[in-house]
Amino acid sequence: MDVRTAWRRLDAEHWVHVWGVVATTLLVIGSLVAVIAGFAVSTPVMAVFPVALAALSGWLTSAWRRERPWAWWVWTIGSAVGFATALDGLASGRGVAAASLAASGILLVLLFHPDSRARVERPSVPLSR
């Protein structure tokens, strides 16, 4: 199979959604840990940020599944910022940044797949005869 054919056959839209579901799941688990830790130290308010982040991730993932054009922009800008931050962290010598760099990079590649880009590109209007 040709590489270009494999690239075109890749269901990038689906894999962006899967990435969003996995990220949301991990954020929900982190939020639960933050809530439990907050109650353990009598400051459950410390879980507000992780819970809000998990809710926003779920909302964005849902918007992606409903094919909202703005979701592509949010995913792309967020991934680009994450990629740049991870690249800076990798240059600074932080080891965790390599995994973040790979995840953000893969997500950016999937977002720039023609099927994902089709969400933000307006379909061409047929010429009138």
N, C-alpha and C positions, 0 to 999 in steps of 0.2 A: 504494500500500500504506500502510495506517495505521501510525503509529509504534508503537502498542501491539502490533499484529500482528507487526511486524518484531522487536520486543523479545522477544516470546514465542517466535518462530521461531529466534532466535539460539541456536546450540548452545554455550552458555556453558561447560558441562562440558568439551567438547572444547577450547575455546580456553584454558581454565585449564591443561589438560594440555600444550598446545602451548607456552604460556608457560613451564611448568616444564621442558620439554625444551630450549627455547632457553636458559633460564637455566643449566641443568645443563651444556649444551654450552659456553657461555661460561666457566663456572667450571672446567670440565675444561681448556680451553685456557689459562686463567690459571694453573691448577695446573701444567701442563706448562712454562709459561714460568718459574714460580717454581722448579720442580725444576732446570731448565737453569741458571737464574741462581744457584741454590744450589750446584750443582756447580762453576760458574765461579768462585765466590768461596770454595769449599771449606767451605761450610756448608749442606748439603742439608736440614738440619733446619728451615730457614726455610720450607720448603714444606709443613710439617705442617698448618698452619691452612688454607691454600687447598685442600689435598687433602681434608681433613675436611669443609670447607664444600661442596665438589663432591659428595662421597659423601652427605652429608645431603640435599642438593638432589635427587640422583638417587633416594634412598630415599623422600623425600616425594612426588616426582613419580610414582613407582611406586605408592605407597599411594593417591594420588589416582586413578590409573587402576583400581586394585582396589576403588574406592569405599569406602574406610575413612572412617567419619564423623569421626574425630579429625583427618584430613588437612585438612578444611575449617577447623577451628579453628586449626591451625598456620599454614595459608596466610593466613587472615584476620588473625590477631594479628601475624604477621610483616609482612604488607603494611601494616597500620595503623601499626606502628612505623616501617617504611620511609617511609611517607607523611609521618608527623610529623617524622621526621628530615630528609627532603628539604624539607619546608615551612620548617623552621628554617634549613636551609642556604640556601634561596632568600631568606629574609628577611635572612640574613647577607651576601648578595651573591655566593655561589658559583654559578657558571654551570652546573656539572655537575648541580646539584640539580634543575634544571628537567626533565631527562630522567628522573631517578629519580622525581620527583614524578608525571610523566605515567605512567610504567610502573606505579608502585604504585597510582595512582588508577584506571587501566584494570583492573588486576587486582582491586581492591576492587569495582568495578562488576560485573565478571564473577562474582565470588564471591557477590554479593548478588542475582544473578539467581535467580528461583524454582527453576530446575532445579538449580542448585548448592546452594541452601538446602535442597532436598529431601533432601540427604545427611544433614543433622543433625536434621531434623524427623522425629519418629517418625510412621509412618503411623497414622491413626486406627483404633482397634479398632471393628469393627462391633458395633452394639448387638444384644444377644441378644433374641430374640423370645419 
